Amino acid sequence: MKKEINADERRQNLSFFYLMMPSFLLALVSFISTCNLSFGATIIIIVMKLLLVIWQGVVLKNFIESIYN
């Protein structure tokens, strides 16, 4: 038997995933040591970290607006 998921429950699950995923990815990327990498790889990792932080900010802003609007 297939369980029906209502829209509010689905939104809550997706919101939690979207909020936690950037933090999880930042934690994984932080384990990469930038000391022994080439200049190009270091720049790519720094840009990736910045994009993840921006993504996290946008997701957090959207989450807060969806709760209080």
Contacts in CASP RR format, 6 or more apart in sequence:
PFRMAT RR
TARGET T0000
AUTHOR 0000-0000-0000
METHOD contacts of the structure
MODEL  1
MKKEINADERRQNLSFFYLMMPSFLLALVSFISTCNLSFGATIIIIVMKL
LLVIWQGVVLKNFIESIYN
11 66 0 8 1.000
15 63 0 8 1.000
15 66 0 8 1.000
18 59 0 8 1.000
18 63 0 8 1.000
19 56 0 8 1.000
19 59 0 8 1.000
19 60 0 8 1.000
19 63 0 8 1.000
22 52 0 8 1.000
22 53 0 8 1.000
22 55 0 8 1.000
22 56 0 8 1.000
22 57 0 8 1.000
22 59 0 8 1.000
23 56 0 8 1.000
25 52 0 8 1.000
26 49 0 8 1.000
26 52 0 8 1.000
26 53 0 8 1.000
26 56 0 8 1.000
29 45 0 8 1.000
29 48 0 8 1.000
29 49 0 8 1.000
29 52 0 8 1.000
30 49 0 8 1.000
32 45 0 8 1.000
34 42 0 8 1.000
34 45 0 8 1.000
34 46 0 8 1.000
37 45 0 8 1.000
END
